Amino acid sequence: MGVMRERPSRPKTDESAVNKLYPQDTEPNEYRYTSPAWLDAIAEGLTKGAVKHPGETWRQIPADEHLSRAMRHINLYRMGDRSEPHLVNASMRLMMAFEVSQHE
């Protein structure tokens, strides 16, 4: 997996002042809180997975199985295993579980 790029820190701002200047920032989906580096790492992992397993075969796996595999990655990370990007892999599996669950 690629190198995780650190997100530049934002200066602290008064949220009410920001909302007055930019009322669109009060939208229900605050994408500004999503880590661009995390999203990039997931996209990179999904791209590599698509090469290894063409045809979106992950859609054929039940949500519960994706959840089990996500938990495996989380547990390995918690036990100190850094041999692979377990947090990114868990994130991908959670996304897959969510997507599959929408159609079960």
N, C-alpha and C positions, 0 to 999 in steps of 0.2 A: 504494500500500500504506500502511497506517496507520503511525503513529509507533511505533517499537519502545520499549516501556517498560522501563526498567532494573529489574532484579530487585534487591530490597533485599538487602544483604549479610548473611550469617548470621554470628553470632559463632562463633569456632572452638571446637569441643567435642572432648572426648576420646571417640572412637568407642566404645571398650570400655565407658565409663560409659553412653553412650546405649543401647548394646545391652543392658546390664543393666537399665536402666529401661524400655526399650521393646523387648522381644525380637522383636516383629513387624518391627522395622527390619532384621532379618537375612534378610528375604525375598529370593528370587533376582532379583526385578524391582524394582530400586531407583528408583522413579519420582521420588523426591525429588531425584535428580540431573538430571532433565529440566527444561529451562528453560521456565517458564510463558510467558514473553514469546515465545520461539521457537515454542512450540506454538500460541499465540494468533495469531501472524503466519501460520503455515501454515494454520490454520483460516480465517483471513480471506482468504488467497489462494485456497484451495480453494473458498470460498463465492463469490468473484468469478468464478472459473473455471467454476463450475456455472451461473452466470447467463449467462456468455458462450457456454458449450458445454454445453447441457442434455443430460441422458440419460447421464451418466457415460461419454462417448465415449472417455475416456482408457483405459478398460479394454480397448478394441479395439486399442490400440497395443502392439506387442511391448516387452518389458522392455529389450532392447538399444537401442531407439529412445529410450525414456525416459532411459536412461543417457547416450546421446549428447547429448541435450538438457540433461541435468544438467551434463555436462562443459562444454558450451558456456557455461552460466551461470557455472560456477566459473572458467573461463578468462577470461571477460570481467571478472569481479570482480578476478582476479589482475592483469589488465592495467590496472586502475584505473578501469574503467567503473562509475560509480555512478548511471547514468541510470534504473535500475530495481533492485528488490530481488533481485539475482542470487542471494544466499545462500539466501533464502527460496524463490525459484523452483527452485533446485537441490535444496533439501530436499524440496519437493513432488514433483519428478520422481523423486528417489530413493525416496520413499514409494510412488509409483506403480509404479516398477520392481519394488520388493519385492513389492507386492501382486499385480501381474500375474505375476511369476515363481512365485508360490505356486500358480498355476493353469495354468501352461504344461506 
